[in-house]
Amino acid sequence: MSFPYKKYKNIIFDLGGVILNIDFSLTIAAFQELGISNFENQFSKAQQSHIFDLMDKGLILPADFRSQIRKLIEKPVTDTQIDDAWNKMLLNLPKSRLDVLKKMQQSHRTFLFSNTNQIHIEAFYKYLNAEYRMNDLSEYFEKVYLSNETGMRKPEPEIFNLVLQQNSLLPHETLFIDDTIQYIEAAKSLGIQTYWLDTSKESITDIFI
């Protein structure tokens, strides 16, 4: 389904679920295998506990995150086991989506805006290097905003306003694409135009055709 994106001047893309394929259930299952039977109550697409918020904002180190995870597991586990379980949700990035980003870059001001954390982003960059010989996605965007670097995360209005103000973006001229409905609603409340990507039915290659 094509979307009337040409009427906007700026496009802000989410990363996980929009550009990079992810599956939260794989991480939940991996931590359950390590011994956290109720991990889905701690972390999901819809909500997450305080430790994950701190990790997303870069307010704790990976070592502290692992220590907190170990408190939920009754058996000894290594750093690698924890990281592997945490990264299990990260899947692949089809080249067709990079082609879309390149196309949009030619006609719009484009930005990346992601809730992420040090462990995930390092694993993602390692994948990018192995798959596409790229160190990051900066060549596809005017500016990249990662929650662990800004100290703020979606759906906090402060981070949306930061992106708008730093780049002199007008909300009504700016399209925000995300696969998480609560982030879409947060953007709408600030006057930003939005597109909720239903990843069970579509991808950005279906929108920008």
C-alpha positions, 0 to 999 in steps of 0.5 A: 500500500503506497502512502502519500509521503510526498506531502511531508518534508521530513521523515523520522524512522524508528529502527527496530521493527521498521528498518531492522526485523526484530522478534521480542518473543525470541528474547523472552524465550531465551531468558526463560531457558536461562531460568527467568520463567516470568521474563515477559512480565519484566520486558515486552514490546508494550512495557518494560521494568525500570532496569530496562528503561535505565539501560535504554537511557544509557544510565547504567553500564552493561555490567550493571544490567547483567548483574541485575539479570543474574539476580533473576536467575538461580543458576550461574550464567556468563556474560555471553549467555546473557548478551546472547539471550538479550540479542536474540530478538535482533534478526536481519535488515533486508537490503530492500529497506536500505534502498528505500532509505537511500531513495527517501534521502534524495527527496526528504530530510531523514532521521533515525530515532530509536530506543536502544541500548549499548548491548543491542546497538553494538550487536547490530553494528557488528551485523551491519559490518558483516552483512553490508561492510558498514559501521553504522547507518549514519550515511542514510540519515541527516542525524541519528538519535539513539536513546542510550546516547541522549539519556531520553527514550520514547515516549517521553515528549522531551526526546521528540521535542529535542529532535524537532528543535535541534533540526528546526523541524515543524511537526506538521511537516514531519512524518514519524514512522514506528511500529509501537502504538504508544510511541505513535500516540506520543508523537501525535500529541505533539502535532507530529504526523505519524504512520503506525507500521503494522509489521504483521502485514507490511514493511517500509518497502510497501509504503514508499513505492 
